[in-house]
Amino acid sequence: MLWNEEFETLPREALESLQLKRLQHTLERVYATVPFYRQAFQKAGTTPDQIKTLADLQRIPFTLKQDMRDNYPYGLFAVPLERIVRIHASSGTTGKPTVVGYTRRDIEIWSELMARSFGAAGVGRGDVIHNAYGYGLFTGGLGAHYGAEKLGAAVIPMSGGNSKKQIMIMQDFGSTVLTCTPSYSLYLAEIAAEQDIDIKSFPLRVGILGAEPWSESIRGEIEEKLNIKAIDIYGLSEILGPGVAIECIEEQHGLHIWEDHFIAEIINPDTGEVLPPGEQGELVITTITKEGIPMIRYRTRDITRLIVEPCRCGRTHRRLERMSGRSDDMLIIRGVNVFPSQIESVLMSIEGVEPHYQLIVDREENLDTLEVQVEVNEGIFSDAIKPLQDLAARIRKEIKELLGITCKVRLVEPKTITRSEGKAKRVIDNRSK
């Protein structure tokens, strides 16, 4: 469903013209109001009036997450605090959080983009949206909530936690749409099964899932266990929150990024060089309509590529390939770059393995080691030792063939690995301890 047909189907020439106009206005504003950006531009020998084309954006330096921490809490705000109507903060686990502020217009735009995103996922009036993203400082819950209300759907503000009650509410209230992390959706399916409740019989038909990378294999698990279409949504607090990009239900292949509000670049994460469409690298986003805290060439650390081929849904906004990992979460094991999603793809292709795993990275005698802990189903775990040994050997072999590294594999009982109501903790890296 096209929520805003005029802007979602703008011809490319008109869309890029609008981008340039909004970019120039944003750059002039941050140069005048944010000392950090003014100093960064001056250090790079660039001024806003030199940005004549979209390609000129490359002349401007990147903004990093550390820059937000260095300017904590309000140093990057481009408007006085009295114009800010809401403040969110990142869910980061180390150091000070990254703080973002929204003006009233920012909230309206965010609601608009979430309504567009719901529409792209085939959601509309008459749907009952079970919102299990966390409410609070995290942007997920309220972002989805306001978008649902803008759309005209009924929203149940469940937030995270109390999983048995989540199941009851979904069943009793007739929820048709589930919003949460992909790992939590699988956990809800697991809880329902423990209670002998057939979650497949619920009216649920769509899951709008994000906040963590997930593979096509996990998508298949979710769609099979919940009997829904699982749609990938992308966002980050620094840029807006959820609703920056989303898959359309027609293709489920790449996430349309709303280019009338964001400019996306793909760079080589090592050199900063801008890569042509189609090449994989790190996603960099510039906001061109945000008032409270505009982000100029923000390095997201997410690894993806731009898809420029037309989409049969009719939207002209380019698509981002589903995130394969993060440049800063990438593991380097004995010189080999490893993303958790690569190992996940191996695990999910093997019968008997459950979609719950953890990667333990350590250092023994100055050598990096990787242990893959993965749950197996009851039937296999209760079987003889030999099948378990054969299964572990197969996993080791397939990871070796894909990545060229040798790892330990530890098969564990079902429900052994800690579940999360938010982002799943896939990696424990002990090397820095």
BARO-729638 format. One line per 3 residues: number of its first residue (from 1); their letters; for each residue x, y, z of C-alpha. Coordinates in steps of 0.5 Angstrom, whole numbers, plus 2048, in hexadecimal, padded with zeros to 3 digits. Layout:
NUM) a) X:Y:Z ~ ...
END
This chain:
1) mlw) 800:800:800 ~ 803:807:7FE ~ 802:80B:804
4) nee) 804:812:801 ~ 804:810:7F9 ~ 807:817:7F7
7) fet) 80D:817:7FB ~ 80E:80F:7FB ~ 80E:80F:7F3
10) lpr) 811:815:7F1 ~ 815:815:7EB ~ 81D:814:7EC
13) eal) 81F:81B:7E9 ~ 819:81E:7EE ~ 81B:81A:7F4
16) esl) 823:81C:7F3 ~ 821:823:7F2 ~ 81D:823:7F8
19) qlk) 823:820:7FC ~ 828:825:7FA ~ 823:82B:7FC
22) rlq) 822:828:803 ~ 82A:826:803 ~ 82C:82D:802
25) htl) 827:830:807 ~ 829:82B:80C ~ 830:82D:80B
28) erv) 82F:834:80C ~ 82B:833:812 ~ 830:82F:816
31) yat) 836:833:814 ~ 833:839:817 ~ 830:836:81D
34) vpf) 835:830:81F ~ 83C:831:821 ~ 83E:82A:820
37) yrq) 83C:82A:819 ~ 83F:831:817 ~ 845:82F:81A
40) afq) 845:829:816 ~ 844:82C:810 ~ 849:831:811
43) kag) 84E:82C:812 ~ 84C:829:80C ~ 84D:82F:808
46) ttp) 845:82F:806 ~ 83F:833:807 ~ 838:832:805
49) dqi) 838:837:7FF ~ 83D:832:7FC ~ 838:82C:7FC
52) ktl) 835:82D:7F5 ~ 833:826:7F3 ~ 832:81F:7F7
55) adl) 839:81D:7F5 ~ 83C:823:7F9 ~ 839:820:7FF
58) qri) 840:81C:7FF ~ 844:822:801 ~ 841:822:808
61) pft) 844:81E:80E ~ 840:818:811 ~ 83D:818:817
64) lkq) 83E:813:81C ~ 83B:810:822 ~ 840:812:827
67) dmr) 83F:819:824 ~ 838:819:827 ~ 83B:816:82E
70) dny) 840:81C:82E ~ 83B:821:82D ~ 836:81E:833
73) pyg) 831:81F:834 ~ 82E:825:82F ~ 834:827:82C
76) lfa) 832:825:825 ~ 82B:828:826 ~ 829:82D:820
79) vpl) 824:831:824 ~ 823:833:82B ~ 820:82F:830
82) eri) 81A:832:831 ~ 818:830:82A ~ 81A:828:82B
85) vri) 813:824:82D ~ 816:81D:82E ~ 81D:81B:830
88) has) 81F:813:82F ~ 826:810:830 ~ 829:80A:82D
91) sgt) 829:803:830 ~ 831:803:830 ~ 834:7FF:836
94) tgk) 83B:802:836 ~ 83C:80A:838 ~ 837:80F:838
97) ptv) 831:80E:833 ~ 830:812:82D ~ 82B:817:82E
100) vgy) 826:819:829 ~ 821:81F:829 ~ 81A:820:825
103) trr) 816:826:823 ~ 80F:826:822 ~ 810:826:81A
106) die) 815:820:81B ~ 810:81C:81F ~ 80B:81D:819
109) iws) 810:81B:814 ~ 812:815:818 ~ 80B:813:819
112) elm) 80A:814:811 ~ 810:810:80F ~ 80D:80A:814
115) ars) 806:80A:811 ~ 80A:80A:80A ~ 80E:804:80D
118) fga) 807:800:80F ~ 804:802:809 ~ 80A:7FF:805
121) agv) 809:7F8:809 ~ 802:7F8:807 ~ 7FF:7FB:80E
124) grg) 7F9:7FF:80E ~ 7F3:802:812 ~ 7EF:7FC:815
127) dvi) 7F6:7F8:817 ~ 7F7:7F7:81E ~ 7FF:7F8:81F
130) hna) 802:7F5:825 ~ 808:7F9:827 ~ 80D:7F5:82B
133) ygy) 813:7FA:82A ~ 815:7FD:830 ~ 812:804:832
136) glf) 816:809:836 ~ 81D:80C:834 ~ 81E:807:82E
139) tgg) 81B:80A:828 ~ 817:803:826 ~ 811:803:82A
142) lga) 80F:80A:829 ~ 811:80B:822 ~ 80D:805:820
145) hyg) 807:807:824 ~ 806:80E:821 ~ 807:80B:81A
148) aek) 801:806:81B ~ 7FD:80C:81E ~ 7FE:810:818
151) lga) 7FD:80B:813 ~ 7F6:80A:817 ~ 7F7:803:819
154) avi) 7F6:800:821 ~ 7FC:800:825 ~ 7FD:7FC:82B
157) pms) 803:7FF:82F ~ 806:7F8:832 ~ 80D:7FA:832
160) ggn) 812:7F4:834 ~ 811:7EF:839 ~ 80C:7EB:83D
163) skk) 80C:7E6:837 ~ 806:7E2:839 ~ 802:7E8:839
166) qim) 804:7EA:832 ~ 802:7E3:830 ~ 7FB:7E4:833
169) imq) 7FA:7EB:831 ~ 7FC:7E9:82A ~ 7F7:7E4:82A
172) dfg) 7F1:7E7:82E ~ 7F2:7EE:82A ~ 7F2:7EB:823
175) stv) 7F9:7EE:821 ~ 7FB:7EE:81A ~ 801:7F1:81A
178) ltc) 807:7F0:81F ~ 80D:7F5:820 ~ 813:7F3:824
181) tps) 81A:7F0:822 ~ 81B:7EA:81E ~ 81E:7E6:824
184) ysl) 818:7E8:829 ~ 813:7E6:823 ~ 816:7DF:824
187) yla) 816:7DF:82B ~ 80F:7E1:82B ~ 80E:7DB:827
190) eia) 811:7D6:82C ~ 80D:7D9:832 ~ 807:7D7:82E
193) aeq) 809:7D0:82C ~ 80B:7CF:834 ~ 804:7D1:835
196) did) 801:7CC:830 ~ 7FE:7D3:82C ~ 7FE:7D2:825
199) iks) 801:7D9:823 ~ 800:7D8:81C ~ 7F8:7D8:81D
202) fpl) 7F9:7DF:81F ~ 7F6:7E5:81A ~ 7FE:7E7:81A
205) rvg) 800:7E8:812 ~ 806:7ED:812 ~ 80C:7EE:817
208) ilg) 810:7F4:816 ~ 816:7F2:819 ~ 81D:7F6:81A
211) aep) 822:7F9:81F ~ 827:7F3:81E ~ 82A:7F0:818
214) wse) 826:7E9:816 ~ 827:7E4:810 ~ 822:7E2:80B
217) sir) 823:7DB:80F ~ 820:7DE:815 ~ 81B:7E2:811
220) gei) 819:7DB:80E ~ 818:7D8:815 ~ 814:7DE:818
223) eek) 80F:7DE:812 ~ 80E:7D6:813 ~ 80E:7D6:81A
226) lni) 809:7DC:81B ~ 805:7DC:814 ~ 807:7E3:812
229) kai) 80B:7E7:80D ~ 811:7E9:810 ~ 813:7F0:80E
232) diy) 81A:7F4:80F ~ 819:7FB:812 ~ 820:7FF:813
235) gls) 821:805:817 ~ 826:808:81D ~ 825:80D:822
238) eil) 82A:812:81F ~ 827:812:819 ~ 81F:812:81B
241) gpg) 81D:80B:81E ~ 81A:806:81A ~ 817:808:814
244) vai) 81D:80A:810 ~ 81C:804:80B ~ 818:7FE:80A
247) eci) 816:7F8:806 ~ 810:7F8:801 ~ 80B:7F2:802
250) eeq) 80B:7F2:7FA ~ 813:7F0:7FA ~ 816:7EF:801
253) hgl) 81C:7F0:7FD ~ 820:7F6:800 ~ 81E:7FC:804
256) hiw) 81B:802:801 ~ 81F:808:804 ~ 81A:80E:804
259) edh) 81F:813:800 ~ 81B:819:801 ~ 81D:819:808
262) fia) 824:816:808 ~ 82A:815:803 ~ 82D:80E:803
265) eii) 834:80D:801 ~ 838:807:801 ~ 840:807:803
268) npd) 846:803:804 ~ 846:803:80C ~ 84E:803:80B
271) tge) 84F:808:807 ~ 849:80C:807 ~ 848:80C:7FF
274) vlp) 841:80D:7FD ~ 83F:806:7F9 ~ 83B:806:7F3
277) pge) 834:803:7F3 ~ 834:7FB:7F4 ~ 83B:7FB:7F8
280) qge) 83A:7F9:7FF ~ 83D:7FD:804 ~ 83B:801:80A
283) lvi) 835:805:80A ~ 835:80D:80B ~ 82F:811:80C
286) tti) 82E:819:80C ~ 827:81B:80F ~ 824:821:80A
289) tke) 81E:823:80E ~ 81F:822:815 ~ 81F:828:81A
292) gip) 821:826:821 ~ 828:822:81F ~ 829:822:818
295) mir) 82F:81C:816 ~ 834:81E:811 ~ 837:818:80D
298) yrt) 836:813:814 ~ 83A:80D:813 ~ 835:808:815
301) rdi) 83A:802:815 ~ 834:7FE:812 ~ 837:7FA:80C
304) trl) 832:7FA:806 ~ 832:7FC:7FF ~ 82D:800:7FB
307) ive) 828:7FD:7F6 ~ 827:801:7F0 ~ 822:7FD:7EC
310) pcr) 81B:7FF:7EC ~ 816:7FB:7F1 ~ 810:7F8:7EE
313) cgr) 80C:7FC:7F4 ~ 80D:802:7F0 ~ 811:806:7F5
316) thr) 817:80A:7F2 ~ 81B:80A:7F9 ~ 821:806:7F8
319) rle) 822:800:7FD ~ 827:7FE:802 ~ 829:7F6:802
322) rms) 827:7F3:808 ~ 82D:7F5:80D ~ 832:7EF:80D
325) grs) 835:7F2:814 ~ 839:7F8:816 ~ 840:7FA:815
328) ddm) 841:7FB:81C ~ 83E:7F5:81F ~ 842:7F1:819
331) lii) 846:7EB:81D ~ 84D:7EB:81A ~ 84F:7E3:81C
334) rgv) 857:7E2:81A ~ 856:7E7:814 ~ 850:7E5:812
337) nvf) 84A:7EA:812 ~ 844:7E6:815 ~ 83C:7E9:815
340) psq) 838:7E5:81A ~ 833:7E5:814 ~ 837:7E1:810
343) ies) 838:7DB:816 ~ 830:7DC:817 ~ 82F:7DA:80F
346) vlm) 833:7D4:810 ~ 82F:7D2:817 ~ 828:7D3:814
349) sie) 82A:7CF:80E ~ 82B:7C8:812 ~ 825:7C4:815
352) gve) 824:7C3:81C ~ 828:7CA:81E ~ 823:7CF:822
355) phy) 824:7D7:820 ~ 827:7D8:826 ~ 82F:7D9:826
358) qli) 834:7DD:829 ~ 83C:7DE:827 ~ 841:7DE:82C
361) vdr) 848:7E1:82A ~ 84E:7E0:82E ~ 855:7E0:82E
364) een) 859:7DA:830 ~ 861:7DB:830 ~ 861:7E1:82C
367) ldt) 85C:7DE:826 ~ 855:7E0:825 ~ 850:7DA:826
370) lev) 848:7DA:825 ~ 843:7D5:828 ~ 83C:7D5:825
373) qve) 837:7D3:82A ~ 831:7D1:827 ~ 82A:7CD:829
376) vne) 828:7C7:826 ~ 821:7C4:827 ~ 81F:7BF:82C
379) gif) 81F:7B9:828 ~ 826:7BA:826 ~ 828:7BC:82C
382) sda) 825:7B6:830 ~ 828:7B1:82B ~ 82F:7AE:82B
385) ikp) 835:7B1:82B ~ 837:7AF:824 ~ 832:7B3:820
388) lqd) 834:7B9:825 ~ 83B:7B9:823 ~ 839:7B8:81C
391) laa) 835:7BE:81C ~ 83B:7C2:81F ~ 840:7C0:81A
394) rir) 83B:7C2:814 ~ 83A:7C9:817 ~ 842:7C9:818
397) kei) 843:7C7:811 ~ 83E:7CC:80E ~ 840:7D2:812
400) kel) 847:7D0:80F ~ 845:7CF:808 ~ 841:7D6:808
403) lgi) 846:7DA:80C ~ 84D:7D7:80C ~ 84D:7D7:814
406) tck) 84D:7D1:819 ~ 849:7D1:81F ~ 846:7CD:825
409) vrl) 83F:7CB:824 ~ 83B:7CA:82B ~ 834:7C7:82A
412) vep) 830:7C9:830 ~ 829:7C7:833 ~ 823:7CB:830
415) kti) 821:7D1:834 ~ 828:7D2:837 ~ 82A:7D8:833
418) trs) 828:7DE:837 ~ 822:7E1:833 ~ 821:7E9:832
421) egk) 81B:7ED:832 ~ 81F:7F2:82E ~ 825:7F1:82A
424) akr) 828:7EA:82A ~ 82F:7EA:82D ~ 832:7E6:827
427) vid) 83A:7E7:829 ~ 83E:7E7:82F ~ 845:7E9:82E
430) nrs) 849:7E8:834 ~ 850:7EA:830 ~ 850:7F1:833
433) k) 84E:7EF:83A
END
